[in-house]
Structures are given as C-alpha cells and as structure tokens.
C-alpha cells in the first residue's frame, strides 16, 4: 500500500499567492477522514468537511495531529514534513481513506488518499498508522 500524492484544493494556489498560507509561521494539523467524507477538490476549510475518523477507542483525536512543515529552495521551493504523523489504534481499529493538511482555524492546504488505489487503510488494534516521514515532500513549487 502506497499513499497517493498530495493534492491541492482548487483554492490552495490562490491562497498561497495571496499569502493566506504561511508554511513558516502558521499552525498546521493533519486530520484523517473516512470514505464517507465530502472531501473534494472544491473543499476549502477543515470546518466544512464531514466524515472525520471517529474517536471512540480508535486512538484518533478530532482535529488530528500537529504537523510541522518546512520549506527550502529559492527558484524551486519544496515543502516537507519534519516527521511522520502517527496514530496508534486503540481497542478499536482505525480506518481512514484520506489525510488532510490544514491550517488551524482556516483553509485546507492539501489532501491525499492513504492508498494510491483509493482503498481504505486500517490500523488494527495496537498497530500504528504513519503518514509521511521525516523530510517527506508534501509539495514543490517550481
């Protein structure tokens, strides 16, 4: 199982150019969503999304986990994760289809399917689901 690529929403490029996203100073989180989510290219804000993974015994907390993004380069700028984001399934399995990176209190930056084939991904009780890794590229602007 390989995750799909990170995809911008329809508004992300404009938001970046209008300085509504600041990779260096904004607080970001990564949240998980089920196949029942309304997530689509036209989605703009975390608050408008439905189908977030449940919290009952799954090891997941509403809103997801904090993620630190870093950028490097000048003519080609790459944004990376400082570390993989992890959740350990509790007494219930943790099942998700989508990961979403969003600005806390604001807009979605990007999203990815957790399985490039579009299937749900499940971490069974006591096992860990990790999205990305140290230095993993989220996106590149050239």
DSSP file (Angstrom, degrees, kcal/mol; ACC not computed):
  #  RESIDUE AA STRUCTURE BP1 BP2  ACC     N-H-->O    O-->H-N    N-H-->O    O-->H-N    TCO  KAPPA ALPHA  PHI   PSI    X-CA   Y-CA   Z-CA
    1    1 A X              0   0    0      0, 0.0     2,-0.4     0, 0.0   114,-0.1   0.000 360.0 360.0 360.0 120.0    0.0    0.0    0.0
    2    2 A X        -     0   0    0      0, 0.0   114,-3.8     0, 0.0   115,-0.2  -0.950 360.0-117.6-116.9 141.3    1.4    3.3   -1.1
    3    3 A X        -     0   0    0     -2,-0.4   111,-0.2   112,-0.3   112,-0.1  -0.380  30.1-113.1 -72.4 155.3   -0.3    6.6   -0.4
    4    4 A X        -     0   0    0    109,-2.5    -1,-0.1     1,-0.2   112,-0.1  -0.279  45.4 -78.9 -77.6 173.1   -1.4    8.8   -3.3
    5    5 A X        -     0   0    0      1,-0.1   108,-0.4   111,-0.1     2,-0.3  -0.332  49.1 -98.1 -72.2 156.0    0.2   12.2   -4.0
    6    6 A X        -     0   0    0    132,-0.3     2,-0.4   106,-0.1   106,-0.2  -0.580  44.3-159.1 -70.4 136.6   -0.7   15.3   -2.0
    7    7 A X  E     -A  111   0A   0    104,-2.9   104,-2.0    -2,-0.3     2,-0.1  -0.971  11.0-130.2-124.8 132.9   -3.2   17.3   -4.0
    8    8 A X  E     -A  110   0A   0     -2,-0.4   102,-0.2   102,-0.2     2,-0.1  -0.473  24.7-120.2 -72.8 150.0   -4.1   21.0   -3.6
    9    9 A X    >>  -     0   0    0    100,-0.6     3,-0.9    99,-0.2     4,-0.5  -0.367  39.0 -95.1 -75.3 171.4   -7.7   22.0   -3.3
   10   10 A X  T 34 S+     0   0    0     31,-3.6     4,-0.3     1,-0.2    32,-0.1   0.793 125.6  43.2 -60.2 -27.9   -9.0   24.4   -6.0
   11   11 A X  T 3> S+     0   0    0     32,-0.4     4,-2.6    30,-0.4    -1,-0.2   0.548  88.3  89.3 -96.9  -7.7   -8.2   27.4   -3.8
   12   12 A X  H <> S+     0   0    0     -3,-0.9     4,-2.6     1,-0.2     5,-0.2   0.917  86.3  49.6 -61.4 -47.2   -4.8   26.5   -2.5
   13   13 A X  H  X S+     0   0    0     -4,-0.5     4,-2.3     1,-0.2    -1,-0.2   0.928 114.5  45.3 -58.8 -45.5   -2.7   28.0   -5.2
   14   14 A X  H  > S+     0   0    0     -4,-0.3     4,-2.3     1,-0.2    -1,-0.2   0.909 111.8  52.8 -63.5 -41.9   -4.5   31.3   -5.0
   15   15 A X  H  <>S+     0   0    0     -4,-2.6     5,-3.3     1,-0.2     6,-0.8   0.888 109.6  49.2 -62.4 -38.2   -4.3   31.2   -1.2
   16   16 A X  H ><5S+     0   0    0     -4,-2.6     3,-1.3     3,-0.2    -2,-0.2   0.933 113.0  46.2 -64.9 -45.7   -0.6   30.7   -1.4
   17   17 A X  H 3<5S+     0   0    0     -4,-2.3    -2,-0.2     1,-0.3    -1,-0.2   0.812 111.9  51.2 -67.6 -29.9   -0.2   33.6   -3.8
   18   18 A X  T 3<5S-     0   0    0     -4,-2.3    -1,-0.3    -5,-0.2    -2,-0.2   0.335 115.8-117.0 -87.6   7.0   -2.4   35.8   -1.7
   19   19 A X  T < 5S+     0   0    0     -3,-1.3    -3,-0.2    -5,-0.1    -2,-0.1   0.798  76.6 131.0  62.1  32.1   -0.3   35.0    1.4
   20   20 A X      < +     0   0    0     -5,-3.3     2,-0.4    -6,-0.2    -4,-0.2   0.639  68.1  52.2 -86.1 -15.7   -3.2   33.3    3.2
   21   21 A X        -     0   0    0     -6,-0.8     2,-0.5    -5,-0.1    -1,-0.1  -0.984  65.0-175.8-116.7 129.5   -1.0   30.2    3.9
   22   22 A X     >  -     0   0    0     -2,-0.4     4,-2.6     1,-0.1     3,-0.3  -0.916   8.6-166.8-125.4 105.5    2.4   30.7    5.6
   23   23 A X  T  4 S+     0   0    0     -2,-0.5    46,-0.4     1,-0.2    -1,-0.1   0.840  86.7  50.1 -58.2 -36.1    4.3   27.5    5.8
   24   24 A X  T  4 S+     0   0    0      1,-0.1    -1,-0.2    44,-0.1    -2,-0.0   0.833 125.5  17.9 -76.2 -33.5    6.8   29.0    8.3
   25   25 A X  T  4 S+     0   0    0     -3,-0.3    -2,-0.2     2,-0.1    -1,-0.1   0.684  96.9  95.4-117.8 -21.5    4.5   30.6   10.8
   26   26 A X  S  < S-     0   0    0     -4,-2.6     2,-0.5     1,-0.1    -5,-0.0  -0.364  73.3-119.6 -70.7 152.7    1.0   29.1   10.5
   27   27 A X        -     0   0    0     77,-0.2    77,-3.1    41,-0.1     2,-0.3  -0.840  36.6-169.7 -92.8 125.9    0.0   26.2   12.8
   28   28 A X  E     -CB  67 103A   0     39,-0.6    39,-1.9    -2,-0.5     2,-0.3  -0.829  10.7-170.0-118.3 154.4   -0.9   23.1   10.7
   29   29 A X  E     -CB  66 102A   0     73,-2.3    73,-2.5    -2,-0.3     2,-0.5  -0.952  17.6-137.5-135.0 158.0   -2.5   19.8   11.5
   30   30 A X  E     -CB  65 101A   0     35,-3.0    35,-2.1    -2,-0.3     2,-0.3  -0.984  26.6-175.1-115.6 125.7   -3.1   16.6    9.7
   31   31 A X  E     - B   0 100A   0     69,-2.5    69,-2.6    -2,-0.5     2,-0.4  -0.825  17.6-130.6-118.9 157.8   -6.5   15.0   10.1
   32   32 A X  E     - B   0  99A   0     -2,-0.3    21,-2.1    67,-0.2     2,-0.3  -0.872  20.6-170.2-112.4 142.1   -7.9   11.7    8.9
   33   33 A X  E     -DB  52  98A   0     65,-2.3    64,-3.1    -2,-0.4    65,-2.4  -0.948  16.1-126.6-132.9 151.8  -11.2   11.2    7.0
   34   34 A X    >   -     0   0    0     17,-3.2     3,-1.8    -2,-0.3    62,-0.1  -0.294  37.5 -97.3 -87.9 173.8  -13.3    8.2    6.0
   35   35 A X  T 3  S+     0   0    0      1,-0.3    -1,-0.1    -2,-0.1    61,-0.0   0.637 121.3  67.9 -66.3 -13.0  -14.6    7.2    2.6
   36   36 A X  T 3  S+     0   0    0     15,-0.2    -1,-0.3     2,-0.0    16,-0.1   0.434  78.4 117.6 -84.2   0.3  -17.9    8.9    3.7
   37   37 A X    <   -     0   0    0     -3,-1.8    14,-0.2    14,-0.3    12,-0.1  -0.251  67.7-137.4 -68.8 155.1  -16.3   12.3    3.7
   38   38 A X        +     0   0    0     12,-0.5    -1,-0.1    10,-0.1    13,-0.1   0.251  55.2 143.4 -90.7  10.1  -17.4   15.1    1.5
   39   39 A X        +     0   0    0     11,-0.4     2,-0.3     3,-0.1    -2,-0.0  -0.267  18.8 144.6 -55.4 130.5  -13.7   15.9    0.8
   40   40 A X    >   -     0   0    0      1,-0.0     3,-2.2     0, 0.0    -2,-0.1  -0.948  66.2 -86.0-158.0 172.0  -13.2   17.1   -2.8
   41   41 A X  T 3  S+     0   0    0      1,-0.3   -31,-3.6    -2,-0.3   -30,-0.4   0.801 125.5  57.2 -56.7 -29.8  -11.1   19.5   -4.9
   42   42 A X  T 3  S+     0   0    0    -33,-0.2    -1,-0.3   -32,-0.1     2,-0.1   0.471  80.0 114.8 -82.2  -2.0  -13.7   22.2   -4.2
   43   43 A X    <   +     0   0    0     -3,-2.2   -32,-0.4     1,-0.1   -33,-0.2  -0.452  36.3 173.2 -69.4 140.8  -13.3   21.8   -0.4
   44   44 A X        +     0   0    0      1,-0.3    64,-3.3    -2,-0.1     2,-0.3   0.766  52.7  36.0-116.1 -46.0  -11.9   24.9    1.3
   45   45 A X  B >   -F  107   0B   0     62,-0.3     3,-0.8     1,-0.1     4,-0.4  -0.855  62.3-132.8-121.3 150.3  -11.9   24.7    5.1
   46   46 A X  G >  S+     0   0    0     60,-1.3     3,-1.8    -2,-0.3    -1,-0.1   0.903 108.0  61.7 -58.0 -42.1  -11.4   21.9    7.6
   47   47 A X  G 3  S+     0   0    0     59,-0.4    -1,-0.2     1,-0.3    60,-0.1   0.763 100.6  53.4 -60.0 -26.5  -14.6   23.1    9.4
   48   48 A X  G <  S+     0   0    0     -3,-0.8    -1,-0.3     2,-0.0    -2,-0.2   0.537  88.3 103.3 -87.4  -6.5  -16.7   22.3    6.3
   49   49 A X    <   -     0   0    0     -3,-1.8     2,-0.3    -4,-0.4     3,-0.2  -0.493  52.1-163.8 -80.1 146.4  -15.5   18.7    6.0
   50   50 A X        +     0   0    0     -2,-0.2   -12,-0.5     1,-0.1   -11,-0.4  -0.774  60.3  49.6-116.7 166.7  -17.6   15.8    7.1
   51   51 A X        +     0   0    0     -2,-0.3   -17,-3.2   -14,-0.2   -14,-0.3   0.769  62.9 171.3  79.7  27.2  -16.7   12.2    7.7
   52   52 A X  B     -D   33   0A   0    -19,-0.2   -19,-0.3    -3,-0.2    -1,-0.2  -0.404  47.7 -87.1 -66.2 148.9  -13.7   12.6   10.0
   53   53 A X        -     0   0    0    -21,-2.1    -1,-0.1     1,-0.1   -21,-0.1  -0.248  51.3-106.6 -56.1 141.0  -12.5    9.4   11.6
   54   54 A X        -     0   0    0     41,-0.2     6,-0.3     1,-0.1    -1,-0.1  -0.277  16.9-147.6 -70.2 156.9  -14.3    8.5   14.8
   55   55 A X        +     0   0    0      4,-0.1     2,-0.9     3,-0.1     4,-0.5   0.525  57.7 117.4-103.9  -8.2  -12.6    8.9   18.2
   56   56 A X  S    S-     0   0    0      1,-0.3    -2,-0.1     2,-0.1     5,-0.0  -0.501 104.6 -37.6 -71.6 103.7  -14.2    6.1   20.2
   57   57 A X  S    S+     0   0    0     -2,-0.9    35,-2.7     1,-0.1    33,-0.3   0.584 111.4 111.2  61.7  14.7  -11.3    3.8   21.1
   58   58 A X  S    S-     0   0    0     -3,-0.4    -2,-0.1     2,-0.2    -1,-0.1   0.614  85.9-118.3 -92.5 -12.4   -9.6    4.3   17.7
   59   59 A X  S    S+     0   0    0     -4,-0.5    29,-0.4     1,-0.3     2,-0.4   0.509  77.3 120.6  85.0   4.9   -6.6    6.2   19.0
   60   60 A X        -     0   0    0     -6,-0.3     2,-0.4    27,-0.1    -1,-0.3  -0.819  50.1-153.7-105.0 142.7   -7.6    9.2   16.9
   61   61 A X    >   -     0   0    0     -2,-0.4     3,-2.6    -3,-0.1    -8,-0.1  -0.956  32.8-100.3-115.2 133.5   -8.5   12.7   18.3
   62   62 A X  T 3  S+     0   0    0     -2,-0.4    -8,-0.1     1,-0.3   -31,-0.0  -0.213 111.0  29.8 -50.1 133.9  -10.8   15.0   16.5
   63   63 A X  T 3  S-     0   0    0    -31,-0.2    -1,-0.3   -17,-0.1     2,-0.1   0.140 107.8-123.1  98.1 -18.3   -8.8   17.6   14.5
   64   64 A X    <   -     0   0    0     -3,-2.6     2,-0.3   -35,-0.1   -33,-0.3  -0.359  41.8 -44.1  82.7-161.6   -5.8   15.3   14.0
   65   65 A X  E     -C   30   0A   0    -35,-2.1   -35,-3.0    -2,-0.1     2,-0.1  -0.800  57.8 -98.7-112.7 150.6   -2.2   15.8   15.0
   66   66 A X  E     -C   29   0A   0     -2,-0.3     2,-0.4   -37,-0.2   -37,-0.3  -0.372  37.5-165.0 -64.6 144.1    0.1   18.8   14.7
   67   67 A X  E     -C   28   0A   0    -39,-1.9   -39,-0.6    18,-0.1     2,-0.6  -0.998  11.4-145.3-132.8 136.4    2.4   18.8   11.7
   68   68 A X        -     0   0    0     -2,-0.4    14,-2.2    15,-0.2     2,-0.3  -0.904  16.8-164.1-102.8 124.9    5.4   21.0   11.2
   69   69 A X  E     -G   81   0C   0     -2,-0.6     2,-0.3   -46,-0.4    12,-0.2  -0.828   4.4-170.2-106.3 146.0    6.1   22.0    7.6
   70   70 A X  E     -G   80   0C   0     10,-2.2    10,-2.8    -2,-0.3     2,-0.4  -0.979   7.4-150.8-133.9 148.0    9.4   23.4    6.4
   71   71 A X  E     +G   79   0C   0     -2,-0.3     2,-0.3     8,-0.2     8,-0.2  -0.910  14.2 177.6-120.3 150.3   10.3   25.0    3.1
   72   72 A X  E     +G   78   0C   0      6,-1.9     6,-2.6    -2,-0.4     2,-0.1  -0.986  36.7  44.3-146.0 154.5   13.6   25.1    1.3
   73   73 A X        -     0   0    0     -2,-0.3     4,-0.2     4,-0.2    -2,-0.0  -0.283  53.2-130.8 102.9 171.3   15.0   26.4   -2.0
   74   74 A X  S    S+     0   0    0      2,-0.4     3,-0.2    -2,-0.1    -2,-0.0   0.606  97.7  24.5-126.4 -66.7   14.6   29.6   -4.0
   75   75 A X  S    S+     0   0    0      1,-0.3     2,-0.5    67,-0.0    -2,-0.0   0.842 137.9  32.0 -75.4 -31.5   13.7   29.1   -7.7
   76   76 A X  S    S-     0   0    0      2,-0.0     2,-0.5    64,-0.0    -2,-0.4  -0.993  83.4-162.1-121.0 120.7   12.2   25.7   -6.8
   77   77 A X  E     - H   0 141C   0     64,-2.9    64,-3.2    -2,-0.5     2,-0.4  -0.903   3.1-165.5-110.2 126.5   10.7   25.6   -3.4
   78   78 A X  E     -GH  72 140C   0     -6,-2.6    -6,-1.9    -2,-0.5     2,-0.5  -0.924   6.5-154.5-113.1 134.2   10.0   22.3   -1.7
   79   79 A X  E     +GH  71 139C   0     60,-3.2    59,-3.4    -2,-0.4    60,-1.4  -0.930  21.8 179.1-107.7 127.7    7.7   21.9    1.4
   80   80 A X  E     -GH  70 137C   0    -10,-2.8   -10,-2.2    -2,-0.5     2,-0.3  -0.816  30.2-110.2-125.6 163.2    8.5   18.9    3.6
   81   81 A X  E     -G   69   0C   0     55,-2.2    54,-2.3    52,-0.3    55,-0.2  -0.700  16.7-143.7 -86.6 144.4    7.2   17.3    6.8
   82   82 A X  S    S-     0   0    0    -14,-2.2     2,-0.3    -2,-0.3    -1,-0.1   0.763  82.0  -7.5 -77.9 -24.0    9.5   17.5    9.8
   83   83 A X  S    S-     0   0    0    -15,-0.3    -1,-0.3    50,-0.2    50,-0.2  -0.980  83.7 -84.7-161.9 160.0    8.4   14.0   10.9
   84   84 A X        -     0   0    0     -2,-0.3     2,-0.5    48,-0.2    48,-0.2  -0.459  43.7-125.6 -67.3 144.8    5.8   11.3   10.0
   85   85 A X  E     -I  131   0D   0     46,-2.3    46,-2.7    -2,-0.1     2,-0.3  -0.837  33.8-164.7 -97.6 129.8    2.5   11.8   11.7
   86   86 A X  E     -I  130   0D   0     -2,-0.5     2,-0.3    44,-0.2    44,-0.2  -0.876  22.5-179.0-124.9 147.4    1.3    8.8   13.7
   87   87 A X  E     -I  129   0D   0     42,-2.0    42,-3.2    -2,-0.3     2,-0.6  -0.992  16.7-150.0-135.7 136.0   -1.8    7.3   15.3
   88   88 A X  E     -I  128   0D   0    -29,-0.4    40,-0.2    -2,-0.3    37,-0.1  -0.939  25.9-120.1-108.6 122.2   -1.8    4.1   17.2
   89   89 A X        -     0   0    0     38,-2.8    37,-1.9    -2,-0.6   -30,-0.3  -0.306  27.2-153.1 -61.0 138.2   -5.1    2.2   17.1
   90   90 A X        -     0   0    0      2,-0.5    36,-0.6   -33,-0.3   -32,-0.2   0.432  57.7 -45.4 -84.0-135.2   -6.8    1.7   20.5
   91   91 A X  S    S+     0   0    0     34,-0.2     2,-0.3   -34,-0.1   -33,-0.2   0.567 130.7  56.4 -79.1  -7.6   -9.1   -1.1   21.3
   92   92 A X  S    S-     0   0    0    -35,-2.7    -2,-0.5    32,-0.1    34,-0.2  -0.910  98.7 -98.7-118.7 151.7  -10.9   -0.4   18.1
   93   93 A X        -     0   0    0     -2,-0.3     2,-0.6    -4,-0.1    31,-0.2  -0.303  28.9-132.6 -64.3 151.8   -9.4   -0.5   14.6
   94   94 A X  E     -J  123   0E   0     29,-2.7    29,-2.9    -4,-0.1     2,-0.4  -0.944  29.4-179.9-108.6 113.4   -8.5    2.9   13.0
   95   95 A X  E     +J  122   0E   0     -2,-0.6     2,-0.3    27,-0.2    27,-0.2  -0.962   8.4 155.5-121.7 129.7   -9.8    3.1    9.4
   96   96 A X  E     -J  121   0E   0     25,-2.4    25,-3.3    -2,-0.4   -62,-0.3  -0.974  29.9-168.5-147.0 158.3   -9.3    6.1    7.1
   97   97 A X  S    S+     0   0    0    -64,-3.1    17,-2.8    -2,-0.3    18,-0.4   0.662  74.9  40.9-113.4 -33.6   -9.2    6.9    3.4
   98   98 A X  E     -BE  33 113A   0    -65,-2.4   -65,-2.3    15,-0.3     2,-0.4  -0.887  54.4-157.8-124.2 146.2   -7.9   10.4    3.4
   99   99 A X  E     -BE  32 112A   0     13,-2.5    13,-2.3    -2,-0.3     2,-0.4  -0.976  18.7-165.9-114.5 139.0   -5.3   12.5    5.1
  100  100 A X  E     -BE  31 111A   0    -69,-2.6   -69,-2.5    -2,-0.4     2,-0.5  -0.990  11.7-155.6-128.3 130.0   -5.8   16.3    5.1
  101  101 A X  E     +BE  30 110A   0      9,-2.7     8,-2.9    -2,-0.4     9,-1.5  -0.924  29.0 168.2-101.6 127.1   -3.2   19.0    6.0
  102  102 A X  E     -BE  29 108A   0    -73,-2.5   -73,-2.3    -2,-0.5     2,-0.5  -0.951  40.8-108.3-139.5 157.9   -4.9   22.2    7.0
  103  103 A X  E >   -B   28   0A   0      4,-2.9     3,-2.7    -2,-0.3   -75,-0.2  -0.745  49.1-106.1 -83.6 125.3   -4.2   25.5    8.7
  104  104 A X  T 3  S+     0   0    0    -77,-3.1   -77,-0.2    -2,-0.5     3,-0.1  -0.314 105.8   8.0 -57.6 126.8   -5.6   25.5   12.2
  105  105 A X  T 3  S+     0   0    0      1,-0.3    -1,-0.3    -2,-0.0     2,-0.1   0.612 132.6  43.9  78.2  13.3   -8.6   27.8   12.1
  106  106 A X  S <  S-     0   0    0     -3,-2.7   -60,-1.3     1,-0.2   -59,-0.4  -0.432  88.1  -6.2-152.2-136.3   -8.5   28.1    8.4
  107  107 A X  B     -F   45   0B   0    -62,-0.2    -4,-2.9   -87,-0.2     2,-0.3  -0.327  54.7-108.0 -87.1 155.6   -8.1   26.6    5.0
  108  108 A X  E     - E   0 102A   0    -64,-3.3    -6,-0.3    -6,-0.2   -99,-0.2  -0.616  24.3-169.0 -73.7 135.7   -7.1   23.2    3.7
  109  109 A X  E     -     0   0A   0     -8,-2.9  -100,-0.6     1,-0.4     2,-0.3   0.878  61.7 -35.4 -89.6 -52.0   -3.6   23.1    2.2
  110  110 A X  E     -AE   8 101A   0     -9,-1.5    -9,-2.7  -102,-0.2    -1,-0.4  -0.973  50.6-148.7-163.1 170.6   -3.7   19.7    0.6
  111  111 A X  E     -AE   7 100A   0   -104,-2.0  -104,-2.9    -2,-0.3     2,-0.3  -0.971   7.6-167.4-147.2 159.8   -5.1   16.1    0.9
  112  112 A X  E     - E   0  99A   0    -13,-2.3   -13,-2.5    -2,-0.3     2,-0.3  -0.996  27.0-115.4-147.6 148.0   -4.0   12.6   -0.1
  113  113 A X  E     - E   0  98A   0   -108,-0.4  -109,-2.5    -2,-0.3   -15,-0.3  -0.647  23.1-138.2 -76.9 143.4   -5.5    9.2   -0.3
  114  114 A X  S    S+     0   0    0    -17,-2.8     2,-0.4    -2,-0.3   -16,-0.1   0.652  94.7  41.9 -78.4 -14.8   -3.8    6.8    2.1
  115  115 A X  S >  S-     0   0    0    -18,-0.4     3,-3.0     4,-0.2  -112,-0.3  -0.991  78.9-141.3-132.1 124.1   -3.9    4.1   -0.6
  116  116 A X  T 3  S+     0   0    0   -114,-3.8  -113,-0.1    -2,-0.4  -111,-0.1   0.726 104.5  57.9 -59.9 -20.6   -3.0    5.0   -4.1
  117  117 A X  T 3  S-     0   0    0   -115,-0.2    -1,-0.3     2,-0.1  -114,-0.1   0.499 118.7-112.0 -84.6  -4.6   -5.7    2.6   -5.3
  118  118 A X    <   +     0   0    0     -3,-3.0    -2,-0.1     1,-0.3     2,-0.1   0.499  69.8 139.6  89.6   4.3   -8.3    4.6   -3.3
  119  119 A X        -     0   0    0      1,-0.1    -1,-0.3    -6,-0.1    -4,-0.2  -0.372  59.2 -98.4 -78.3 159.2   -9.0    1.8   -0.7
  120  120 A X        -     0   0    0     -6,-0.1     2,-0.4    -2,-0.1   -23,-0.2  -0.417  33.7-139.8 -66.8 152.2   -9.5    2.4    3.0
  121  121 A X  E     -J   96   0E   0    -25,-3.3   -25,-2.4    -2,-0.1     2,-0.5  -0.968  16.5-162.8-116.7 135.0   -6.5    1.8    5.2
  122  122 A X  E     -J   95   0E   0     -2,-0.4     2,-0.6   -27,-0.2   -27,-0.2  -0.971  14.5-162.5-124.8 129.0   -6.9    0.1    8.5
  123  123 A X  E     -J   94   0E   0    -29,-2.9   -29,-2.7    -2,-0.5     3,-0.1  -0.949  28.3-140.3-100.5 117.8   -4.5    0.0   11.5
  124  124 A X    >   -     0   0    0     -2,-0.6     3,-3.0   -31,-0.2   -35,-0.3  -0.307  44.5 -54.2 -77.0 164.3   -5.7   -2.9   13.7
  125  125 A X  T 3  S+     0   0    0      1,-0.3    -1,-0.2   -34,-0.1   -35,-0.2  -0.032 127.5   6.4 -42.2 125.0   -5.8   -2.7   17.5
  126  126 A X  T 3  S+     0   0    0    -37,-1.9    -1,-0.3   -36,-0.6     2,-0.2   0.318 104.5 114.2  82.9  -7.4   -2.4   -1.7   18.8
  127  127 A X    <   -     0   0    0     -3,-3.0   -38,-2.8   -37,-0.2     2,-0.4  -0.614  62.0-121.8 -97.2 159.6   -0.8   -1.0   15.4
  128  128 A X  E     -I   88   0D   0    -40,-0.2     2,-0.5    -2,-0.2   -40,-0.2  -0.811   9.2-154.4-107.9 137.7    0.3    2.3   14.1
  129  129 A X  E     -I   87   0D   0    -42,-3.2   -42,-2.0    -2,-0.4     2,-0.4  -0.952  18.9-171.5-104.2 121.9   -0.7    4.3   11.1
  130  130 A X  E     -I   86   0D   0     -2,-0.5     2,-0.5   -44,-0.2   -44,-0.2  -0.961   9.1-161.2-118.2 131.9    2.0    6.6    9.9
  131  131 A X  E     -I   85   0D   0    -46,-2.7   -46,-2.3    -2,-0.4     2,-0.0  -0.958  60.9 -26.8-114.0 120.8    1.6    9.2    7.2
  132  132 A X  S    S-     0   0    0     -2,-0.5     2,-0.3   -48,-0.2   -48,-0.2  -0.308  72.6-126.7  75.1-161.5    4.7   10.6    5.5
  133  133 A X    >   -     0   0    0    -50,-0.2     3,-2.5   -49,-0.1   -52,-0.3  -0.970  41.0 -43.1-171.1 177.1    8.0   10.7    7.3
  134  134 A X  T 3  S+     0   0    0     -2,-0.3   -52,-0.2     1,-0.3   -51,-0.2  -0.378 128.4   2.0 -59.0 121.5   11.0   12.9    8.3
  135  135 A X  T 3  S+     0   0    0    -54,-2.3    -1,-0.3     1,-0.3     2,-0.2   0.531  90.1 158.7  78.1   7.0   11.8   15.1    5.3
  136  136 A X    <   -     0   0    0     -3,-2.5   -55,-2.2   -55,-0.2     2,-0.3  -0.437  44.9-116.2 -65.9 132.5    8.9   13.7    3.2
  137  137 A X  E     +H   80   0C   0    -57,-0.2   -57,-0.3     1,-0.2     3,-0.1  -0.525  32.4 178.1 -72.6 129.8    8.0   16.1    0.4
  138  138 A X  E     -     0   0C   0    -59,-3.4     2,-0.3     1,-0.4  -132,-0.3   0.837  67.7 -23.9 -94.0 -50.4    4.5   17.5    0.6
  139  139 A X  E     -H   79   0C   0    -60,-1.4   -60,-3.2  -134,-0.1    -1,-0.4  -0.989  52.0-144.6-158.7 161.1    4.7   19.7   -2.5
  140  140 A X  E     -H   78   0C   0     -2,-0.3     2,-0.5   -62,-0.2   -62,-0.2  -0.994   6.6-158.0-129.5 134.3    7.1   21.5   -4.7
  141  141 A X  E      H   77   0C   0    -64,-3.2   -64,-2.9    -2,-0.4    -2,-0.0  -0.959 360.0 360.0-110.8 126.3    6.6   24.9   -6.4
  142  142 A X              0   0    0     -2,-0.5    -1,-0.1   -66,-0.2   -64,-0.0   0.375 360.0 360.0-126.3 360.0    8.8   25.5   -9.4
